[in-house]
C-alpha cells in the first residue's frame, strides 16, 4: 500500500507542477505585455482552468497529512513562514484575477497584484524544492533548523530557476492557446527563457558539486542518473526546433517533458527518502489501517473524480481563446 501512495503522491505533485505551473507562468509573463489587449489575451488563455489547477495542491496536502504525517509535520516545521506567504500569494492572486475584470480605475493595481502573487508563490515553491535538495537540518527524525533553516544560496537560486521554468511553460501554453500577437509573444520569449533556465540549472549543478551536497554522492555511485538531465537537454533542443518551425503544441509538450525529466532526476536521486537524507517513505508512513481507509475514500473515489473533472474541463474548453471569451 505504501508503494501505491508514494506513486499517487508523485503523480499529483507532477500534475500540480504542470497545470498550475503554466498558469502561474502566464502570470509571470504578463508584465511583458505591450498593450491592455495583449495582457487580456494572455489572461483569457488561462481563465477557464486556473482555479481547477490548484485542486491538485489541495490533494498533495491531503495525502501528506493522512498518509505521510511525519513528512507533513517536518515540512510545516521547516517551511511554516514560506508556506504562509505562498498561500497568501495564491489567495491574493485569485482575488486579483477576479477583481481586475470589474475594476476600471484600479485595474492596474489588480494586474500588479496578480503578477506579484504569481512571482511569490512560484519563487517559494522553488525555494522549498532547493532547500530539500540542499538538505534540511535534521536530528534523527526531527527538524532542528528553526524558522530559517531552509535558507541558503542554493535554495534561493532554485526559486529563480522555478520562476524561469514556470514562465517557459506559460510561454508554451500561450503558443498553443492564443492568437496572433499573444502567440507571437510566446514564440519570442521561449528561446531566451530556455537559455536562462539551462544557465541556472548549470549553476545549481556547479553549486551542488562545489559544496559537496549529499546528493552528489548518489550521482557518483549511480552514473545512470545523468541520463535524466541528458534527456532534458535533448528536449530543450526539440523545443527550440519546434519554435523555429512555428509548431503550436510541441513547445508546451517539450516543456512538460523538461519538468518530467527534472522530477525523474530528483526522484531517482532521493528515493526512498521523502526528506533527503533523513526520513524514508516507510518511516514517514501512517499505520496500514489509515492507508487502507484512505485508499477506499481518496484512492477509489476522490482521485479519479478529480482527474475526470480536470480532463472534462480541458476538453470542454479545448481550442484557442480570444479576449472576448474570458471567463470569470
Secondary structure by P-SEA (a helix, b strand, c coil): caaaaaaaaaaaaaaaaaaaaaaaaaaaaccccccaaaaaaaaaaccccccccaaaaaaaaaaaacccaaaaaaaaaacaaaaaaaaaaaaaaaaaaaaaaacccaaaaaaaaaaaaaaaaaaaaaaaaaaaaaccccccccccccccccccaaaaaaaaaaaaaaaaaaaaaaaaccccaaaaaaaaaaaaaaaaaaaaaaaaaaaaaaaccaaaaaaaaccccaaaaaaaaaaaaaaaaaaaaccccaaaaaaaaaaaaaaaaaaaaccccccccccccccccccaaaaaaaaacccccaaaaaaaaaaaaaaaaccccccccccc
